[in-house]
């Protein structure tokens, strides 16, 4: 490999990010959405999820550690293809912990 090829790989985006803009996850709060694809990137603080939603084909979103952990567990149990095929109904809500910290709660199948 030459320098150009290696540099291209280092800056390459995930396939699901190509042709899309980075969306603001705060815009997803309190509105049910359907996750229809996901993958992972390595960051300074570890692995985090990148996902798309059925309701917006122009954007991708970065997931928090809670969502990343849930998606990794679903994938480990063999459900990634189901998410891509059927979609995963999801609700993101801002909550306060007992220590008065704000966090984003993730609920799958919020309608019950």
Backbone as XML, in Angstrom:
<?xml version="1.0"?>
<chain id="A" units="angstrom">
  <residue number="1" name="UNK">
    <atom name="N" x="0.837" y="-1.189" z="0.000"/>
    <atom name="CA" x="0.000" y="0.000" z="0.000"/>
    <atom name="C" x="0.879" y="1.249" z="0.000"/>
  </residue>
  <residue number="2" name="UNK">
    <atom name="N" x="0.359" y="2.256" z="-0.666"/>
    <atom name="CA" x="1.084" y="3.513" z="-0.656"/>
    <atom name="C" x="0.467" y="4.473" z="0.360"/>
  </residue>
  <residue number="3" name="UNK">
    <atom name="N" x="1.087" y="5.624" z="0.541"/>
    <atom name="CA" x="0.629" y="6.615" z="1.516"/>
    <atom name="C" x="-0.802" y="7.045" z="1.250"/>
  </residue>
  <residue number="4" name="UNK">
    <atom name="N" x="-1.152" y="7.256" z="0.006"/>
    <atom name="CA" x="-2.506" y="7.702" z="-0.351"/>
    <atom name="C" x="-3.559" y="6.685" z="0.093"/>
  </residue>
  <residue number="5" name="UNK">
    <atom name="N" x="-3.309" y="5.409" z="-0.162"/>
    <atom name="CA" x="-4.264" y="4.365" z="0.195"/>
    <atom name="C" x="-4.432" y="4.251" z="1.711"/>
  </residue>
  <residue number="6" name="UNK">
    <atom name="N" x="-3.338" y="4.300" z="2.429"/>
    <atom name="CA" x="-3.403" y="4.203" z="3.884"/>
    <atom name="C" x="-4.110" y="5.424" z="4.471"/>
  </residue>
  <residue number="7" name="UNK">
    <atom name="N" x="-3.778" y="6.613" z="3.984"/>
    <atom name="CA" x="-4.423" y="7.832" z="4.479"/>
    <atom name="C" x="-5.920" y="7.807" z="4.190"/>
  </residue>
  <residue number="8" name="UNK">
    <atom name="N" x="-6.327" y="7.287" z="3.034"/>
    <atom name="CA" x="-7.745" y="7.180" z="2.695"/>
    <atom name="C" x="-8.475" y="6.264" z="3.661"/>
  </residue>
  <residue number="9" name="UNK">
    <atom name="N" x="-7.860" y="5.174" z="4.034"/>
    <atom name="CA" x="-8.477" y="4.249" z="4.972"/>
    <atom name="C" x="-8.647" y="4.873" z="6.345"/>
  </residue>
  <residue number="10" name="UNK">
    <atom name="N" x="-7.681" y="5.692" z="6.752"/>
    <atom name="CA" x="-7.751" y="6.323" z="8.069"/>
    <atom name="C" x="-8.886" y="7.327" z="8.163"/>
  </residue>
  <residue number="11" name="UNK">
    <atom name="N" x="-9.208" y="7.980" z="7.067"/>
    <atom name="CA" x="-10.257" y="8.994" z="7.088"/>
    <atom name="C" x="-11.564" y="8.498" z="6.496"/>
  </residue>
  <residue number="12" name="UNK">
    <atom name="N" x="-11.620" y="7.233" z="6.150"/>
    <atom name="CA" x="-12.835" y="6.681" z="5.528"/>
    <atom name="C" x="-13.995" y="6.700" z="6.512"/>
  </residue>
  <residue number="13" name="UNK">
    <atom name="N" x="-15.162" y="6.951" z="5.971"/>
    <atom name="CA" x="-16.377" y="6.918" z="6.766"/>
    <atom name="C" x="-16.991" y="5.530" z="6.681"/>
  </residue>
  <residue number="14" name="UNK">
    <atom name="N" x="-17.830" y="5.248" z="7.645"/>
    <atom name="CA" x="-18.612" y="4.033" z="7.561"/>
    <atom name="C" x="-19.540" y="4.144" z="6.365"/>
  </residue>
  <residue number="15" name="UNK">
    <atom name="N" x="-19.864" y="3.027" z="5.772"/>
    <atom name="CA" x="-20.749" y="3.030" z="4.605"/>
    <atom name="C" x="-22.076" y="3.730" z="4.901"/>
  </residue>
  <residue number="16" name="UNK">
    <atom name="N" x="-22.634" y="3.523" z="6.084"/>
    <atom name="CA" x="-23.933" y="4.129" z="6.385"/>
    <atom name="C" x="-23.856" y="5.644" z="6.562"/>
  </residue>
  <residue number="17" name="UNK">
    <atom name="N" x="-22.653" y="6.193" z="6.687"/>
    <atom name="CA" x="-22.479" y="7.642" z="6.813"/>
    <atom name="C" x="-22.356" y="8.331" z="5.460"/>
  </residue>
  <residue number="18" name="UNK">
    <atom name="N" x="-21.992" y="7.596" z="4.444"/>
    <atom name="CA" x="-21.722" y="8.194" z="3.137"/>
    <atom name="C" x="-22.993" y="8.788" z="2.538"/>
  </residue>
  <residue number="19" name="UNK">
    <atom name="N" x="-22.872" y="10.025" z="2.060"/>
    <atom name="CA" x="-23.990" y="10.719" z="1.438"/>
    <atom name="C" x="-24.978" y="11.292" z="2.439"/>
  </residue>
  <residue number="20" name="UNK">
    <atom name="N" x="-24.640" y="11.258" z="3.717"/>
    <atom name="CA" x="-25.516" y="11.778" z="4.769"/>
    <atom name="C" x="-24.773" y="12.835" z="5.579"/>
  </residue>
  <residue number="21" name="UNK">
    <atom name="N" x="-25.527" y="13.673" z="6.240"/>
    <atom name="CA" x="-24.978" y="14.676" z="7.144"/>
    <atom name="C" x="-25.126" y="14.198" z="8.579"/>
  </residue>
  <residue number="22" name="UNK">
    <atom name="N" x="-24.267" y="14.692" z="9.457"/>
    <atom name="CA" x="-24.374" y="14.357" z="10.873"/>
    <atom name="C" x="-25.605" y="15.043" z="11.451"/>
  </residue>
  <residue number="23" name="UNK">
    <atom name="N" x="-26.483" y="14.257" z="12.053"/>
    <atom name="CA" x="-27.681" y="14.796" z="12.681"/>
    <atom name="C" x="-27.459" y="15.087" z="14.153"/>
  </residue>
  <residue number="24" name="UNK">
    <atom name="N" x="-28.320" y="15.917" z="14.704"/>
    <atom name="CA" x="-28.270" y="16.282" z="16.111"/>
    <atom name="C" x="-29.187" y="15.341" z="16.884"/>
  </residue>
  <residue number="25" name="UNK">
    <atom name="N" x="-28.635" y="14.519" z="17.761"/>
    <atom name="CA" x="-29.456" y="13.545" z="18.484"/>
    <atom name="C" x="-30.477" y="14.207" z="19.402"/>
  </residue>
  <residue number="26" name="UNK">
    <atom name="N" x="-30.237" y="15.444" z="19.806"/>
    <atom name="CA" x="-31.227" y="16.146" z="20.635"/>
    <atom name="C" x="-32.530" y="16.343" z="19.867"/>
  </residue>
  <residue number="27" name="UNK">
    <atom name="N" x="-32.461" y="16.414" z="18.549"/>
    <atom name="CA" x="-33.674" y="16.558" z="17.739"/>
    <atom name="C" x="-34.533" y="15.299" z="17.784"/>
  </residue>
  <residue number="28" name="UNK">
    <atom name="N" x="-33.956" y="14.176" z="18.226"/>
    <atom name="CA" x="-34.695" y="12.917" z="18.297"/>
    <atom name="C" x="-35.411" y="12.722" z="19.635"/>
  </residue>
  <residue number="29" name="UNK">
    <atom name="N" x="-35.135" y="13.595" z="20.603"/>
    <atom name="CA" x="-35.712" y="13.423" z="21.935"/>
    <atom name="C" x="-37.231" y="13.461" z="21.918"/>
  </residue>
  <residue number="30" name="UNK">
    <atom name="N" x="-37.825" y="12.533" z="22.668"/>
    <atom name="CA" x="-39.271" y="12.480" z="22.920"/>
    <atom name="C" x="-40.122" y="12.228" z="21.686"/>
  </residue>
  <residue number="31" name="UNK">
    <atom name="N" x="-39.512" y="11.760" z="20.614"/>
    <atom name="CA" x="-40.240" y="11.420" z="19.400"/>
    <atom name="C" x="-39.853" y="10.007" z="18.992"/>
  </residue>
  <residue number="32" name="UNK">
    <atom name="N" x="-40.798" y="9.089" z="18.903"/>
    <atom name="CA" x="-40.433" y="7.727" z="18.488"/>
    <atom name="C" x="-39.794" y="7.725" z="17.092"/>
  </residue>
  <residue number="33" name="UNK">
    <atom name="N" x="-38.687" y="7.003" z="16.968"/>
    <atom name="CA" x="-37.997" y="6.834" z="15.690"/>
    <atom name="C" x="-37.707" y="5.349" z="15.508"/>
  </residue>
  <residue number="34" name="UNK">
    <atom name="N" x="-37.291" y="4.982" z="14.303"/>
    <atom name="CA" x="-36.991" y="3.586" z="14.005"/>
    <atom name="C" x="-35.550" y="3.469" z="13.530"/>
  </residue>
  <residue number="35" name="UNK">
    <atom name="N" x="-34.703" y="2.887" z="14.360"/>
    <atom name="CA" x="-33.318" y="2.649" z="13.963"/>
    <atom name="C" x="-33.333" y="1.565" z="12.894"/>
  </residue>
  <residue number="36" name="UNK">
    <atom name="N" x="-32.730" y="1.861" z="11.731"/>
    <atom name="CA" x="-32.749" y="0.873" z="10.648"/>
    <atom name="C" x="-31.361" y="0.422" z="10.197"/>
  </residue>
  <residue number="37" name="UNK">
    <atom name="N" x="-30.306" y="0.960" z="10.796"/>
    <atom name="CA" x="-28.960" y="0.477" z="10.522"/>
    <atom name="C" x="-28.032" y="1.039" z="11.586"/>
  </residue>
  <residue number="38" name="UNK">
    <atom name="N" x="-26.955" y="0.325" z="11.850"/>
    <atom name="CA" x="-25.959" y="0.804" z="12.802"/>
    <atom name="C" x="-24.633" y="0.131" z="12.545"/>
  </residue>
  <residue number="39" name="UNK">
    <atom name="N" x="-23.592" y="0.805" z="13.016"/>
    <atom name="CA" x="-22.232" y="0.277" z="12.962"/>
    <atom name="C" x="-21.478" y="0.990" z="14.071"/>
  </residue>
  <residue number="40" name="UNK">
    <atom name="N" x="-20.169" y="0.805" z="14.124"/>
    <atom name="CA" x="-19.391" y="1.370" z="15.221"/>
    <atom name="C" x="-18.145" y="2.054" z="14.712"/>
  </residue>
  <residue number="41" name="UNK">
    <atom name="N" x="-17.733" y="3.078" z="15.448"/>
    <atom name="CA" x="-16.463" y="3.757" z="15.221"/>
    <atom name="C" x="-15.656" y="3.699" z="16.510"/>
  </residue>
  <residue number="42" name="UNK">
    <atom name="N" x="-14.357" y="3.768" z="16.358"/>
    <atom name="CA" x="-13.476" y="3.843" z="17.516"/>
    <atom name="C" x="-13.136" y="5.304" z="17.760"/>
  </residue>
  <residue number="43" name="UNK">
    <atom name="N" x="-13.314" y="5.743" z="18.987"/>
    <atom name="CA" x="-12.990" y="7.115" z="19.355"/>
    <atom name="C" x="-11.972" y="7.132" z="20.473"/>
  </residue>
  <residue number="44" name="UNK">
    <atom name="N" x="-11.662" y="8.299" z="20.955"/>
    <atom name="CA" x="-10.687" y="8.447" z="22.037"/>
    <atom name="C" x="-11.146" y="7.737" z="23.309"/>
  </residue>
  <residue number="45" name="UNK">
    <atom name="N" x="-12.466" y="7.672" z="23.524"/>
    <atom name="CA" x="-13.011" y="7.069" z="24.737"/>
    <atom name="C" x="-13.559" y="5.666" z="24.508"/>
  </residue>
  <residue number="46" name="UNK">
    <atom name="N" x="-13.216" y="5.060" z="23.382"/>
    <atom name="CA" x="-13.674" y="3.705" z="23.101"/>
    <atom name="C" x="-14.589" y="3.642" z="21.888"/>
  </residue>
  <residue number="47" name="UNK">
    <atom name="N" x="-15.335" y="2.568" z="21.821"/>
    <atom name="CA" x="-16.239" y="2.326" z="20.701"/>
    <atom name="C" x="-17.561" y="3.036" z="20.927"/>
  </residue>
  <residue number="48" name="UNK">
    <atom name="N" x="-18.124" y="3.598" z="19.862"/>
    <atom name="CA" x="-19.463" y="4.182" z="19.956"/>
    <atom name="C" x="-20.233" y="3.878" z="18.681"/>
  </residue>
  <residue number="49" name="UNK">
    <atom name="N" x="-21.547" y="3.825" z="18.836"/>
    <atom name="CA" x="-22.434" y="3.482" z="17.725"/>
    <atom name="C" x="-22.686" y="4.681" z="16.828"/>
  </residue>
  <residue number="50" name="UNK">
    <atom name="N" x="-22.823" y="4.379" z="15.558"/>
    <atom name="CA" x="-23.306" y="5.327" z="14.551"/>
    <atom name="C" x="-24.549" y="4.664" z="13.990"/>
  </residue>
  <residue number="51" name="UNK">
    <atom name="N" x="-25.673" y="5.411" z="13.902"/>
    <atom name="CA" x="-26.909" y="4.793" z="13.456"/>
    <atom name="C" x="-27.694" y="5.700" z="12.528"/>
  </residue>
  <residue number="52" name="UNK">
    <atom name="N" x="-28.593" y="5.085" z="11.779"/>
    <atom name="CA" x="-29.516" y="5.826" z="10.925"/>
    <atom name="C" x="-30.931" y="5.478" z="11.354"/>
  </residue>
  <residue number="53" name="UNK">
    <atom name="N" x="-31.860" y="6.351" z="10.960"/>
    <atom name="CA" x="-33.266" y="6.110" z="11.277"/>
    <atom name="C" x="-34.097" y="6.128" z="10.006"/>
  </residue>
  <residue number="54" name="UNK">
    <atom name="N" x="-35.148" y="5.358" z="10.027"/>
    <atom name="CA" x="-36.049" y="5.239" z="8.881"/>
    <atom name="C" x="-36.696" y="6.574" z="8.518"/>
  </residue>
  <residue number="55" name="UNK">
    <atom name="N" x="-36.968" y="7.382" z="9.514"/>
    <atom name="CA" x="-37.701" y="8.634" z="9.311"/>
    <atom name="C" x="-36.869" y="9.746" z="8.666"/>
  </residue>
  <residue number="56" name="UNK">
    <atom name="N" x="-35.554" y="9.561" z="8.556"/>
    <atom name="CA" x="-34.687" y="10.604" z="7.999"/>
    <atom name="C" x="-33.554" y="9.951" z="7.214"/>
  </residue>
  <residue number="57" name="UNK">
    <atom name="N" x="-33.668" y="9.945" z="5.906"/>
    <atom name="CA" x="-32.664" y="9.293" z="5.060"/>
    <atom name="C" x="-31.471" y="10.192" z="4.749"/>
  </residue>
  <residue number="58" name="UNK">
    <atom name="N" x="-31.478" y="11.426" z="5.249"/>
    <atom name="CA" x="-30.411" y="12.369" z="4.937"/>
    <atom name="C" x="-29.355" y="12.494" z="6.027"/>
  </residue>
  <residue number="59" name="UNK">
    <atom name="N" x="-29.586" y="11.876" z="7.195"/>
    <atom name="CA" x="-28.679" y="12.079" z="8.309"/>
    <atom name="C" x="-28.278" y="10.760" z="8.972"/>
  </residue>
  <residue number="60" name="UNK">
    <atom name="N" x="-27.165" y="10.813" z="9.687"/>
    <atom name="CA" x="-26.742" y="9.731" z="10.577"/>
    <atom name="C" x="-26.543" y="10.354" z="11.948"/>
  </residue>
  <residue number="61" name="UNK">
    <atom name="N" x="-26.508" y="9.519" z="12.976"/>
    <atom name="CA" x="-26.421" y="10.007" z="14.347"/>
    <atom name="C" x="-25.386" y="9.205" z="15.117"/>
  </residue>
  <residue number="62" name="UNK">
    <atom name="N" x="-24.779" y="9.853" z="16.106"/>
    <atom name="CA" x="-23.862" y="9.177" z="16.999"/>
    <atom name="C" x="-24.611" y="8.776" z="18.256"/>
  </residue>
  <residue number="63" name="UNK">
    <atom name="N" x="-24.438" y="7.535" z="18.675"/>
    <atom name="CA" x="-25.109" y="7.035" z="19.866"/>
    <atom name="C" x="-24.269" y="7.223" z="21.114"/>
  </residue>
  <residue number="64" name="UNK">
    <atom name="N" x="-24.955" y="7.322" z="22.247"/>
    <atom name="CA" x="-24.250" y="7.423" z="23.522"/>
    <atom name="C" x="-23.810" y="6.034" z="23.978"/>
  </residue>
  <residue number="65" name="UNK">
    <atom name="N" x="-23.175" y="5.955" z="25.120"/>
    <atom name="CA" x="-22.660" y="4.673" z="25.604"/>
    <atom name="C" x="-23.780" y="3.685" z="25.907"/>
  </residue>
  <residue number="66" name="UNK">
    <atom name="N" x="-24.916" y="4.173" z="26.361"/>
    <atom name="CA" x="-26.052" y="3.291" z="26.657"/>
    <atom name="C" x="-26.540" y="2.626" z="25.373"/>
  </residue>
  <residue number="67" name="UNK">
    <atom name="N" x="-26.805" y="3.423" z="24.343"/>
    <atom name="CA" x="-27.269" y="2.878" z="23.074"/>
    <atom name="C" x="-26.210" y="1.958" z="22.463"/>
  </residue>
  <residue number="68" name="UNK">
    <atom name="N" x="-24.959" y="2.362" z="22.532"/>
    <atom name="CA" x="-23.885" y="1.539" z="21.979"/>
    <atom name="C" x="-23.881" y="0.160" z="22.626"/>
  </residue>
  <residue number="69" name="UNK">
    <atom name="N" x="-23.978" y="0.117" z="23.935"/>
    <atom name="CA" x="-23.998" y="-1.160" z="24.641"/>
    <atom name="C" x="-25.185" y="-2.033" z="24.248"/>
  </residue>
  <residue number="70" name="UNK">
    <atom name="N" x="-26.364" y="-1.414" z="24.140"/>
    <atom name="CA" x="-27.562" y="-2.162" z="23.738"/>
    <atom name="C" x="-27.412" y="-2.729" z="22.323"/>
  </residue>
  <residue number="71" name="UNK">
    <atom name="N" x="-26.925" y="-1.910" z="21.400"/>
    <atom name="CA" x="-26.774" y="-2.376" z="20.020"/>
    <atom name="C" x="-25.711" y="-3.471" z="19.912"/>
  </residue>
  <residue number="72" name="UNK">
    <atom name="N" x="-24.639" y="-3.353" z="20.681"/>
    <atom name="CA" x="-23.629" y="-4.408" z="20.681"/>
    <atom name="C" x="-24.225" y="-5.723" z="21.191"/>
  </residue>
  <residue number="73" name="UNK">
    <atom name="N" x="-25.067" y="-5.636" z="22.207"/>
    <atom name="CA" x="-25.705" y="-6.842" z="22.731"/>
    <atom name="C" x="-26.667" y="-7.454" z="21.714"/>
  </residue>
  <residue number="74" name="UNK">
    <atom name="N" x="-27.457" y="-6.613" z="21.055"/>
    <atom name="CA" x="-28.364" y="-7.118" z="20.018"/>
    <atom name="C" x="-27.581" y="-7.782" z="18.890"/>
  </residue>
  <residue number="75" name="UNK">
    <atom name="N" x="-26.493" y="-7.159" z="18.484"/>
    <atom name="CA" x="-25.676" y="-7.736" z="17.410"/>
    <atom name="C" x="-25.057" y="-9.063" z="17.857"/>
  </residue>
  <residue number="76" name="UNK">
    <atom name="N" x="-24.571" y="-9.120" z="19.090"/>
    <atom name="CA" x="-23.964" y="-10.354" z="19.602"/>
    <atom name="C" x="-24.973" y="-11.501" z="19.643"/>
  </residue>
  <residue number="77" name="UNK">
    <atom name="N" x="-26.244" y="-11.161" z="19.817"/>
    <atom name="CA" x="-27.296" y="-12.183" z="19.851"/>
    <atom name="C" x="-27.886" y="-12.464" z="18.477"/>
  </residue>
  <residue number="78" name="UNK">
    <atom name="N" x="-27.286" y="-11.861" z="17.431"/>
    <atom name="CA" x="-27.681" y="-12.160" z="16.060"/>
    <atom name="C" x="-28.842" y="-11.352" z="15.512"/>
  </residue>
  <residue number="79" name="UNK">
    <atom name="N" x="-29.124" y="-10.171" z="16.083"/>
    <atom name="CA" x="-30.279" y="-9.398" z="15.657"/>
    <atom name="C" x="-29.966" y="-8.193" z="14.765"/>
  </residue>
  <residue number="80" name="UNK">
    <atom name="N" x="-28.724" y="-8.039" z="14.317"/>
    <atom name="CA" x="-28.409" y="-6.881" z="13.456"/>
    <atom name="C" x="-29.215" y="-6.933" z="12.156"/>
  </residue>
  <residue number="81" name="UNK">
    <atom name="N" x="-29.305" y="-8.108" z="11.528"/>
    <atom name="CA" x="-30.082" y="-8.218" z="10.290"/>
    <atom name="C" x="-31.553" y="-7.901" z="10.517"/>
  </residue>
  <residue number="82" name="UNK">
    <atom name="N" x="-32.089" y="-8.258" z="11.671"/>
    <atom name="CA" x="-33.481" y="-7.946" z="11.988"/>
    <atom name="C" x="-33.671" y="-6.433" z="12.120"/>
  </residue>
  <residue number="83" name="UNK">
    <atom name="N" x="-32.719" y="-5.768" z="12.751"/>
    <atom name="CA" x="-32.801" y="-4.306" z="12.862"/>
    <atom name="C" x="-32.771" y="-3.683" z="11.475"/>
  </residue>
  <residue number="84" name="UNK">
    <atom name="N" x="-31.885" y="-4.171" z="10.615"/>
    <atom name="CA" x="-31.779" y="-3.624" z="9.265"/>
    <atom name="C" x="-33.022" y="-3.937" z="8.435"/>
  </residue>
  <residue number="85" name="UNK">
    <atom name="N" x="-33.634" y="-5.068" z="8.661"/>
    <atom name="CA" x="-34.803" y="-5.461" z="7.870"/>
    <atom name="C" x="-36.122" y="-4.918" z="8.399"/>
  </residue>
  <residue number="86" name="UNK">
    <atom name="N" x="-36.338" y="-5.071" z="9.691"/>
    <atom name="CA" x="-37.611" y="-4.676" z="10.302"/>
    <atom name="C" x="-37.578" y="-3.283" z="10.896"/>
  </residue>
  <residue number="87" name="UNK">
    <atom name="N" x="-36.421" y="-2.858" z="11.354"/>
    <atom name="CA" x="-36.294" y="-1.606" z="12.084"/>
    <atom name="C" x="-36.498" y="-1.850" z="13.566"/>
  </residue>
  <residue number="88" name="UNK">
    <atom name="N" x="-35.937" y="-0.968" z="14.385"/>
    <atom name="CA" x="-36.012" y="-1.078" z="15.832"/>
    <atom name="C" x="-36.652" y="0.190" z="16.387"/>
  </residue>
  <residue number="89" name="UNK">
    <atom name="N" x="-37.957" y="0.149" z="16.727"/>
    <atom name="CA" x="-38.615" y="1.323" z="17.291"/>
    <atom name="C" x="-37.918" y="1.757" z="18.583"/>
  </residue>
  <residue number="90" name="UNK">
    <atom name="N" x="-37.598" y="3.040" z="18.660"/>
    <atom name="CA" x="-36.784" y="3.547" z="19.772"/>
    <atom name="C" x="-37.292" y="4.916" z="20.210"/>
  </residue>
  <residue number="91" name="UNK">
    <atom name="N" x="-37.213" y="5.160" z="21.516"/>
    <atom name="CA" x="-37.546" y="6.467" z="22.072"/>
    <atom name="C" x="-36.369" y="6.926" z="22.927"/>
  </residue>
  <residue number="92" name="UNK">
    <atom name="N" x="-35.887" y="8.139" z="22.659"/>
    <atom name="CA" x="-34.821" y="8.750" z="23.444"/>
    <atom name="C" x="-35.456" y="9.821" z="24.333"/>
  </residue>
  <residue number="93" name="UNK">
    <atom name="N" x="-35.155" y="9.777" z="25.633"/>
    <atom name="CA" x="-35.704" y="10.759" z="26.570"/>
    <atom name="C" x="-34.605" y="11.274" z="27.488"/>
  </residue>
  <residue number="94" name="UNK">
    <atom name="N" x="-34.633" y="12.568" z="27.771"/>
    <atom name="CA" x="-33.707" y="13.156" z="28.735"/>
    <atom name="C" x="-34.244" y="12.886" z="30.133"/>
  </residue>
  <residue number="95" name="UNK">
    <atom name="N" x="-33.379" y="12.384" z="30.991"/>
    <atom name="CA" x="-33.738" y="12.085" z="32.375"/>
    <atom name="C" x="-32.674" y="12.641" z="33.302"/>
  </residue>
  <residue number="96" name="UNK">
    <atom name="N" x="-33.007" y="12.707" z="34.605"/>
    <atom name="CA" x="-32.055" y="13.124" z="35.625"/>
    <atom name="C" x="-31.797" y="11.949" z="36.561"/>
  </residue>
  <residue number="97" name="UNK">
    <atom name="N" x="-30.532" y="11.721" z="36.822"/>
    <atom name="CA" x="-30.163" y="10.643" z="37.734"/>
    <atom name="C" x="-30.357" y="11.101" z="39.182"/>
  </residue>
  <residue number="98" name="UNK">
    <atom name="N" x="-30.217" y="10.183" z="40.115"/>
    <atom name="CA" x="-30.321" y="10.522" z="41.537"/>
    <atom name="C" x="-29.226" y="11.497" z="41.944"/>
  </residue>
  <residue number="99" name="UNK">
    <atom name="N" x="-28.121" y="11.498" z="41.191"/>
    <atom name="CA" x="-27.019" y="12.426" z="41.449"/>
    <atom name="C" x="-27.227" y="13.748" z="40.705"/>
  </residue>
  <residue number="100" name="UNK">
    <atom name="N" x="-28.428" y="13.920" z="40.139"/>
    <atom name="CA" x="-28.827" y="15.136" z="39.428"/>
    <atom name="C" x="-28.047" y="15.361" z="38.131"/>
  </residue>
  <residue number="101" name="UNK">
    <atom name="N" x="-27.571" y="14.269" z="37.519"/>
    <atom name="CA" x="-26.911" y="14.359" z="36.221"/>
    <atom name="C" x="-27.931" y="14.061" z="35.124"/>
  </residue>
  <residue number="102" name="UNK">
    <atom name="N" x="-27.784" y="14.739" z="34.011"/>
    <atom name="CA" x="-28.667" y="14.510" z="32.878"/>
    <atom name="C" x="-28.115" y="13.373" z="32.032"/>
  </residue>
  <residue number="103" name="UNK">
    <atom name="N" x="-28.993" y="12.468" z="31.613"/>
    <atom name="CA" x="-28.603" y="11.385" z="30.716"/>
    <atom name="C" x="-29.746" y="11.113" z="29.750"/>
  </residue>
  <residue number="104" name="UNK">
    <atom name="N" x="-29.448" y="10.387" z="28.691"/>
    <atom name="CA" x="-30.467" y="10.043" z="27.706"/>
    <atom name="C" x="-30.882" y="8.594" z="27.909"/>
  </residue>
  <residue number="105" name="UNK">
    <atom name="N" x="-32.139" y="8.403" z="28.246"/>
    <atom name="CA" x="-32.702" y="7.065" z="28.418"/>
    <atom name="C" x="-33.116" y="6.544" z="27.051"/>
  </residue>
  <residue number="106" name="UNK">
    <atom name="N" x="-32.822" y="5.276" z="26.801"/>
    <atom name="CA" x="-33.182" y="4.626" z="25.539"/>
    <atom name="C" x="-34.220" y="3.571" z="25.834"/>
  </residue>
  <residue number="107" name="UNK">
    <atom name="N" x="-35.372" y="3.657" z="25.151"/>
    <atom name="CA" x="-36.431" y="2.664" z="25.312"/>
    <atom name="C" x="-36.733" y="2.073" z="23.928"/>
  </residue>
  <residue number="108" name="UNK">
    <atom name="N" x="-36.627" y="0.753" z="23.821"/>
    <atom name="CA" x="-36.990" y="0.073" z="22.580"/>
    <atom name="C" x="-38.455" y="-0.335" z="22.665"/>
  </residue>
  <residue number="109" name="UNK">
    <atom name="N" x="-39.144" y="-0.290" z="21.552"/>
    <atom name="CA" x="-40.576" y="-0.591" z="21.476"/>
    <atom name="C" x="-41.349" y="0.217" z="22.517"/>
  </residue>
  <residue number="110" name="UNK">
    <atom name="N" x="-41.266" y="1.549" z="22.438"/>
    <atom name="CA" x="-41.862" y="2.407" z="23.467"/>
    <atom name="C" x="-43.384" y="2.325" z="23.558"/>
  </residue>
  <residue number="111" name="UNK">
    <atom name="N" x="-44.051" y="1.844" z="22.520"/>
    <atom name="CA" x="-45.511" y="1.791" z="22.548"/>
    <atom name="C" x="-46.021" y="0.674" z="23.441"/>
  </residue>
  <residue number="112" name="UNK">
    <atom name="N" x="-45.124" y="-0.123" z="23.970"/>
    <atom name="CA" x="-45.556" y="-1.150" z="24.917"/>
    <atom name="C" x="-45.239" y="-2.477" z="24.419"/>
  </residue>
</chain>
